[in-house]
Structure formats: structure tokens, C-alpha cells
Amino acid sequence: MVGGGAPTPIPNYDPSLAESDDAVKGLAEDEGPLAPKSSLFGVAVGLLGMQFAWSVQIGYVTKALLELGVSRQFVALAWLAGPIAGIVMQPIVGWYSDRNTSRFGRRRPFIVVGVILAVFMMIIFGFGDKIGKILGDTDDHKRGKLTAGPTRRVYFGQALSGVPFPMFFFGSAIIVSVTAFWFLDFAINAAQGPVRTLLVDIAPPSQQAEGNSYLALGTSLGNFLGSLMGSLDLKKVFSFFHNDVSAIYTLGAFVLLASAVVCVIFARETPATAEEIEVIQNSTENGFSALRRACAEAPSAYWKIYGINCFTWFAWFTLFIYGTSWVGAEVMGGSESAEEGTESRTIYDDGVRLGNLGFSLQSVVSIVYSIMLNFLMSRFGKLGPYIFSQIVQAVILSCCLFVKKAVTAIVMFGVLGICWANSMAVPWAIVGEITGKNAPELAGMYITIFNSSQAFPEVLVSIVAQWIVRATGSQTIVLVMGGGVATLGALVLCIAQIDLPVMDPYF
């Protein structure tokens, strides 16, 4: 997912082609002409829009669901959409896009369909409370707290039949919003994979380093702009929206659509030839057998980095789920369940905006630190900055227990930009070097496997966090738990004997 998925770490390989050794080798050997700058720009803008959408979700999904009445512990379960979508959608879309013979190209049709669906889902999510009222929710009973009782009703059923019946879970607004959230994650994942693959399709190996710099810039700007917009009181700027959620999601839908238009216009691709399709279809090794071989032949250094990345992303996802809500509710003392216009609700909304401001600062720090990263690695060795980043993440999240002022939280979020720059570049570059040296014909498969070191921890956090919040009623404890897990990751990185190859400074 979240947060935007992995960067394109190996210039010569496309993860979606992992099922075909011949196809991977072909990509590595086919140099071809240089792609025009406009095409690289188009891919970067396409990714910018998708990162903008991810940032909007990180900043506002938890807030929106809590305001509708979803209990804090069940918000974490709703966030399962991201990792499940990443695990399921990208391999499927990759498989079919490789075999697409459309005259519009292999990737662009999937980008268009995914973005159109995502735009509709963003609008539906942004106006979920209004849609709920149309379906029968009332102001007094719209908040179904996952408790059965005579006053809890499924208003959709009542609106259709006139006869209310007991609900065990949610009212209509929550059902609509959670469903839209899940479909939105699936749609963005369906479009994001082809956007990343476009770079491999249109640019030869000698231009991949330049292309990756474009993607890195697009990712950082998308994160920054999305978080910055989330930090503003958009309801005051656009008074025709009924709340901040509807405003930011409508704006996000527009940015996503506009960026996709730029992407499909400027990032011109050549449709797959019959010969290319034949090579893929006639591959002697299917996806499952290639997966088994890759797991069996992966060097120990690969699995050590995999394990450390699991710790890192467990910690990240605790912040993604509860970060902005934590600032509003537990740092500033507001309440997400208070009525709009009340002092408690206003304090909470202000806190969420400040949390998004912290994420904006995080993006700025990430951009700056990324520029410094190559120098730091040459000065202190490959593992030096990596260990430092893990320690910073562990300390910052563990210190959430002592935060009493919003400005402190904003600064802490900003410092985590050091860790974000590391997470988006160093582990993936290390894995790229390891796999490129040991088994280049399976490089795409290795990257696909490594992506699960982000997805599976996210699933685990979504399950564990709801138990903790239910037992303690505290979002702070979840963040501190993330700090504890990050500490374990730092310890493993310090004591593990990892034989790392020299990395090319392309990120």
C-alpha cells in the first residue's frame, strides 16, 4: 500500500514479468532508443497523483470512519484493504497487462480503468455520510458502534421495506464508506502497478537511473502535496463542501484524474508485439514454480533484510492508521465522536490537520535526506545510515507516550522523514543488488516476494491494533508498540552479519 508501495528498485526488471524468465532476460538485453523527457515526466506525474491519493487516505480515512461511528479498534480492520489489495491486485494486473495486445498499449488501459474506478470511490467515500442519510440514516442513530441493541438499525433495510430490523454491525453510511475505501485501495493498486511498469517499458536500461529520479520526485511531491492539503481547513476555503473529508477527497479525485490524463498522453508506449506475447506464453516455468525456486535459492542476506523490513513496516503502519487521529484525540484532547461545531470536535479536527502538517514536514525532510543519503553511505558505510534510521524510528515512536503538545508531535513526524527516505530506497536497493548479482533471471520474482515484507506486517498490525485499542482505549499504546517493534528491527540489524554488495547510487 500503503503509503505508496515500493520504488522501482531494479532498473532492468519489471516485477510483473516475474512469471517469465525469457521475458525478464529480454528486458535486460533490449537497449532500444532513449525515451523523451516528456515520457518520463508523464510517468512521474501519474505516480504523483496516486501518491497524493495515498496521502489523503493516511491523513483522513481514520478520522472519517471514527466520525461515522466506527469504533477505534475496528478502524484497524478496515485498513486491511491496503495490504490485501497490494497482495492480490498487482500480480493479477501484471499478469494480464503483460499479455495485453491493445492498440493503446499494454499498461495504459489498466491505468485508465483503475483511475476511473478510484475517482468514483473517492467521491463516494467523501460523501459517505450524505449517502447514508439518503439511505435512511438519521443524526441520532447514524453511529452504529458495533453493538447489538433495539436502537441500532440497518436503515437501508428500513428505507426499502419500512420495517426496521436489528443491526449487529453498522448503519448505511459506514457500510458505504468502508466498501468505497476497500474498492478505492484495489483500484489504486490496479493502476499503480502499470504506472511503475511503464518506466521499464518505455526507457532502456541506460536511462533507468534517470527515470527512477523522476519517479522519486513524483512520489515525494505527491506525498507532500497530499499531506499539505490535508493540513488546511478546506471547508473554509471551499465553503460549498459540508466538511473537510468531502473537500479533500473531491480534490484528491480531481488530482488523481488530471495526473492520469497527463500520464497516458505523455508516457507513450509501444503495444506488445506478437513475438513478445509468444515468448511470455511459451515460458517453460509458471509463476508458482518460479516462486518456489526463488524462495529456495535466495541468499541469507536477502532474508535478513526481508525480516528487518518486516519490523520497519509494522512500525510504519501503526503510524499510518492512528497518527493524525492520535494528535487530535490524545495529544490535543479532542473527540471524534462529538457533534460538528462543538469545541471538542473542533479541537479534534484541528489536531488532524496538524497531524497532516507533520506528514508534510516528513515529506520535505525525506526529500532532503534522500539527497544526502549517497554521501552518508560512502562516508559511514552501507549499514551505517540504515542502522541510524532504524534507531530514529524506534525512539520517535516510543516517545509518543510522553507527547503533550501538538508542536512536539509535528516535529516528531518531521524527523521520521529520515526513516521514510531510508524505507523507500535503501532496503530495495540492497535487495536489487543482491538478486541482480545472484539470480538476475529471477530478479522480478525476488522483488515481488520482498514486497510482502511490507504487506504482511500491515495485515498483522490491522489485527493486533484493534485488540490493543479495545483493551486499553488508547491509540498511544499502539504507536508505542510500533516503537518497540522498530527497536527489535534495529537490534537485529546491528547484530546480524549481513554481507551486502556495493550499491549503485541511483536513488
C-alpha angles and dihedrals in degrees: 000000000000135000092005109307129247125328118244094272105176114050096204101047140066117209091211089065093057092114092067124059091186092053092050092049090048092055091051093050101042108087102173128167123316116267116242118254089246091063092051088047090052093053091047092050091049090054091045091061093049093048088049088056092048090050091051089053094049090050101042116017095083092044093050095048093046091051090052089054106262108149115247093245093054094049087074091057091052088057090064085089093082102055094037090051091050093049095046109030106043097055091046094048091044092053095050097039090055088058097042114121098182116145087232091064136266099276108029097070090057091047091052095047093044094048094047090052091045092052092053091047092050091054092047092049092047092054097034093121092052092047089050091056091050088053092051110277116143131207091247098051108024092106107080104185097196090265125124116228144129093268094052112088140171096238094191089065091045092051092053101042105018089232116104119215130191117274123213098191130010146356121240097270092057093046091050094045097046091046091050090048092054094046089046092056092048091049095049091048090050090055100036097060093057091045091057091044090054089073091058091045099050104032126062121231092264090060098044095094090056091045091052090054089056091050092048090053092047091050094049094046092048091052092046097047094044093051092043092053089048090056093059128086093244093174089068092046094046102030093178090074116085095220144355094266094059091045098049094043093049090049090047091051091052093048091047093050094045093048091050091052090053090047098052092043099048103027097073116189133188114237116247114270123231089250092055092049091048092053092054096044093048095051110135093217122066125209097262095050091047089051092052092048093048092052092047095047100040112120120243092251089061093056092045091056088044091056094046090050089054090058091047096052094044086060093045094053093054086060095045093053101043108013102102094033089051091057092050099042109029105023098040097025100236128143127234091199096056119106118266112267095030120119093245093052092046090053090050093049091049089051092053090052091050089050089055089049087056090053089050090054088048090057092051092050089047092055093049094045092048089059090052096044098088092052092048092051093049090048101043103021132256097290097042100080090037093057091043091053093050091050092049092052091049094049096045096050093043090053092058086091090070101042114119103159131061093225089060091052091050092052091048091051089050094051088053086068085084089060094044092054089051094047093051095049122013104056092044093047091049092050090046091055093045095050094040089055098043106031115002092169088063097041094114092050092049091053091049090052092047090053087067088065084074100038101048095051088051090056090049093050091049090056100039097042094060090054091051095047091047091052099041106021087223131121089188091068090057092054091047088050087055088053091052092052090047088053090056089051091052091050093049091049091050097049101033115099101226119179102209124188121226111279126222110237097232098127 
